[in-house]
């Protein structure tokens, strides 16, 4: 692995390369006059998740280390299937805790398929709401843990892989390292939040960016826990995949402004933090 002294070089190098690649990529992505085909646009938006992975490869190449060995040491390796399934269940716990908090403070909770179908102008037959919601929740566990998980792995190699590892070497503190990774992670979404309305279509401003950063900080602590608990980057990738798969349902379950929603609003932040504390009290990862 990289030495402690080299970590001081690795972190700024990673951040500089990340900036150099992300800014022109986002300019291309957000300039619709350059990309008119919607399919191409969606493919490019999906591939954006692999920018952190690409940055890791470039950083390791510039440092002259063994890339394959270092990636394995960072956690890019297979894990047991049950670890993926357990990780995939975590977003459902965030969902449940968030709904519980919403009910506790008297917010309006609805079946998310009802507003979702209305937005797309689709017809939802009376009496089918509960069955379709159950089907959606179950199918998302599989798709999120596999297909979407592989997509989100591109981010995890960067955030919970190289960046978390190097912050841990410098600061020797799990919470501080996770917080710093969360800040970088959240700021990485800034162009999409402000210019595209990513996650916060009604708050394309600094408030939206701030809530996104706070959301990423809370999720970063949880994802770091999962990574160290199961010793594989595939597990936080599975959490992220299922969480993204559930997003359209979660954000429409509680009738509030998106800044207060689940999972990328204050309800999500509180529920994620609550779950992380519970998991940490139940079993602390041995590598922390």
N, C-alpha and C positions, 0 to 999 in steps of 0.2 A: 504493500500500500504506500501512498504518498507520505512523506515525512511531515512532521509538524511544521517545520520551517517552510516547507514547500506549500503548505496550506495557505499561508499568507499571500502567496503568489497565485495559487489556484483559484481562490474566491474572486478576486477582482478580474482575473483573466476570464473566468466563466461569465461574469456579469457583463464584461465588455463585449465578448463574442455574442452573448445573448442579445444585447442591445443592437449590435451591428446587423444581426440577422432578422430580428423581430420588426424593427422599424420599417425597412423597405418592404418586407413581406406584408405587413399590415397596410401599408400604403397601396400595394397592389390589390390586396384583398378588399379594401374599402373603397377603391376607385372603380365604381361600377361602369364607367365609360371604357375601362380596359377589359373588364370581364362581363360579358353580356349573357353568356350561357349559364343558366341557373345550376345545372349539374356540375359544371366546372367549378363554379363558385362554392358549392357545398363540399366538393372534394378538397379544394384548397383550404376551406375552413376546418375540415377534419384533419388535414395534414398539418395544420398549425400546431396540433398537440405533439407533434414529433420535433418541433423546434428545440425544446430542452434536451432531448436525446441527441440530436445533431450537434448541439453546442457541447455536450459532454464528450462526444467523439472527437470533435475538433480540439477541445481543451486538453484531453489526454494525449492526443497526437502531438500537440505543441510542447507538452511537458516531456514527451519521449518515454512514456511508461508503457508497460504491456497492457494493451487495451482490453483484450479478452479476459485476462486474469483480474484486472481492476474492476471490470463490470461485474464479474462474479462475486468479488469481495464486497461490492456495493450492494449486492442483493439481487442481481439479475440472474435468477436461477429458478428452477422448478420447485414447487412445493406440493404438499399433499392436497388432494382434491377437497378434503373436508375443511382445510384451512381457507380455500377459496370460497366455499359455501358459507362458512362462518363469517368471513369477511363481507360477503355479499348480503348477509342479514343485517349488518350494522346500519345501513341507511334506513331500514324499516324501523329500527329502534329510534333513530333520530326523528323519523316521521311520527311515530307513536308518542314520543315525549313532547314533541312540538304541538301536536293536537291536544295532548293532556294539558299543557300550559295554556293553550288558547281557550279551552273549555273552562279552565280554572279562573281565568280573568274575564270570562263572559263574552268572548269573541264568537262570531257566527261561523260555524263549521258546516261544510256542505260536501256532498259527493262530488269530487272534482270533475267527473265525467260530464256532469250537467252543464257547467259553464264552458267546458272544453268543446263539447258538441255544438253548443250554441255559437261559439266563436267561429267554427268552421262551417256553420250552416247545415250540420248533419242532424238527422232525426234519431232521437233516443227513445225507444219504445218503453212506455210505462211498465215498471216492474222488473226491467232488465238491468237497472243501474247497479245493483249490488253484485249481481253475477258478473257483469262486464268489468266492474272494478276489481273483483277478486281475480278474474282471469288476467287482467292487466298487471296486477301486482305479482302474480306467480310467474308470468312469462318474462317480466323484467328481471327477475332474479337470475334466470338462465342467460338471457341475452346480455344483461349488464355485466355478469361475472365472466363472460367469455368474449363476445365480439366487442362490446364497448370497453371492456377491461383491457383488451389488447390495444385499443385506440388510446386509452388514457395512460397506458404504460409508457408512452412516449414522453409524457410529462413527469411521471414518477421517477424515471431514471435520472432526470435532472434535479427535481426538488428533493425527494426522499432518498435519492441515490447519492450523487456527487455532492450537492450543496449541503445537505444535512450532515453528511459524513465529515466534510471539511469544517463546518461550523462547530461540530462536536469536538474536533481535534483542537480547535483554537480556544473555545470557551469552556469545554468540559462540563457543559450544562445542557441537559436534555430540553428543558422548557425554553430557555433562552435561544437555543439553536433552532427549535421548532418555530418559535415566534419570528425569528429573523427570516427563516425560509418562507413563512406565511406572508411576511411583508413583501418579499421579492415576488412571490407567487401572485399576490393580489395586484401589485403594481404592473405585473406583466399583462394583466387584463385591461389596464387603463385605456389603451386605444380602442378596444372593443366596447368598453362601457360608455365612453364619451362619444365616439363617432358612430357606433352601431347600436347602442342601447342594449348591449349584451347583459342579460339577467335583469336589467333595470331600464326598460324602455321609456319610462316616464321620468327618469332621473339620470339624464346624460350629462352629469356635472360632477363636481368634486364630492358632493354628498354620496352619489352613487359609487364613486371610486373608494371613498372612505369605508362605506359599508361592505364593499367587495373585499377590501383589505382585511377588515375585521372578521369577515366570514372565512377568508383563507387562513387567517391566524388560528381560528378555532378548529378548522378542519385539519390544518397542518399538525397540530398537536395530536389529534386523533389518528391521522394517517401515519405519523411517526410511531405512535404506540403500536399500531397494527404491523408496521414494517418490522419493528424490533421484536414484537411478540411472536411472529411467525417466520422471521428471518428470511423474508423474500419480498421483492418489490411487486410481485404478482398480486399480493394480498391488498395493499393499499390501492393498486390499480383496479382490483375488483370492487372495492368500496366506491371508488370514484366512478366506475362504469355504471354500477347500479344506481348511484346517487344521481347521475346525469340522466339515466333512463327514467327515473321517478320524478324528475324535476317538474315536468308539465303537470303531473298530478299533485305534487306537494304544494306548488306555488298557488294552486287554485282551491286548495282544501279549506284554508282559512280566509275569510273575506276581509282582507286588509290591504293597505298599500304595500307594494312590493318591497319597500324598505323594511317591513315588519314581518315578511312572510317566511315560510320554510322552503328550501334550506338556506337560501342566500340572503336572508334578512335577519332582523334581531331575534325572531322566534327560533330561527335555525341556529343562530350563534349560541343562544342560551341552551337549547336542547342538545346541541353538539358538545358544548362544554360540560353539561350535566352528565352525558353518557361517558365522556372521557374520564371524568372524575370517578364514576362508578367502576369502569373497567380498570382504572389504575388502582383503586382500592381492593378490587377482587384479586387481581394478579398483576404484579409489577414485572415488566419484561426484564429478564436477567441481564441483558446487554446495556440497559440504561444505568 
